[in-house]
């Protein structure tokens, strides 16, 4: 007679990918003015766009240029939380679903941490914004 102890499992335990609010890897840049954060994000994207797919999330800013130049540097997605609507720009086929789905193909999402939270934070020490920290 054969006795079984415990239950048999064919496969190991599944490991689910960890996601932040917007993407698998997200980095909120904070501690500086929004213009400085946009320029910094644009530089990072410009340096890495051939290596990894990157996205950028920011709020609407009337006092600084549109984020289209971020797209020109190689970001595959850009999203802006405007006061009356959410603007999402993407290279290629558009995805109008939740930002997590919109940024699903991005290996790294850079976020303006002055407006949105991210899984990880990069702090720039700017005296003009120390009250935000």
N, C-alpha and C positions, 0 to 999 in steps of 0.2 A: 504494500500500500504506500502511495506517495502522498506526503502532506506538504502543503504550500504555506510558507510563512510570509505574511505581507502580500501585497498585490504586485503583480508583474507589470512593468512599464516598458513599452517598446522603445520609446525615445526619451532622451534626457529632458530636463526642464528647459522650456523655451525662455530665452532672454529677450526681453522687449527693449527696443531702442528708447533711450531717454530723450525727451524733447523739452525745450523751453516753451515759452508762450508762442514763439514765432518760428523757431527752427531747431534743428538738431544741435547746432552750436551757435550760440548767440553771445555777443559781447556788447554791453552797454557802455558807451563812452560818456563820461560825465566830468563835471568840475570846471568846465570852461564855457565860454559863450557858444551859442548854437552855431554861429558862423565858423568859429574855430573847429568845432566838432565836425561840421560838414566838410571843411577843408581837409582835416585829418583823415576822416573816413574815405574821402575821395583819393587821397594819397595812398592809403593802404590798399584800396581796391585797385588803383592804377598799378601798384607794384605786384599784386598777387593774382590778377584776373586770369592770367595764362595758366596758373597752377591750380586754382580752386574757383568754384562758382560762388559768387558773393552777392548778398542782398543788402539793402539799406532801408532802415525805417526811421522816419522823422515826423515831426509835426509841421504844420503850415507856418511859415515865417514871412510876414509881409515886408520886413526890413532887410532881408537878405535874399540873394538870388535864388531862383528856382533850382531844384535838385537835379535838373536835367544834365548838368555837367557831371554829376556822379555817374549817371548812366553812360555818358560818353567815355568815361574812364574804364568801363568794362563791367559794371554791376549788371546782373541779369534781372534784378527786380528793384523797384523803389516804391515805397508806400508812404503816403502823407495823410495824417489824420487832420483833415480840415474841419472847421467848425460845423459845417452843415453836411459834410459827406466824407467818405474815406477814399482817397485817390490812390490807385495802385497802377504803377507802370511796369511793364515787363517786356523783355526782349523775346520775340517769338510769340507763341500762342498765349493768349490772355486767359487768366484764371480769375474769375470774379468771386471765388469762394473765400472762406475765412483766411486771414493772413497766414496761418500755419500751413494751409494747403498752398497758398500763393508762394511761400518761401520754401516749400518742400524740396525743390531741386537745388537749393542753395546749400553749399557746404558750410558757410559761415554767414550769419546775419549780423551786420553792424547796426547798432541802435543808438539814437540820440538819447542818452540816459537822463537828460534834463526833462524829458517828456514821457519816456516809457521805461519799464523795468526790463532787465535782461538777466539771464542765468548767471553770467559773469560780468564783472565791472572792471573797466579801466578808468582810473581817475587821473585827470590832468589837473595839476595844481595851479589855478588861476585866481589871483587875489580878488578879481571882480565877482567870482562865483563861490567863494568859500562858505557863504551862508547856506548854500544848497547841500553842502556836505554834512 
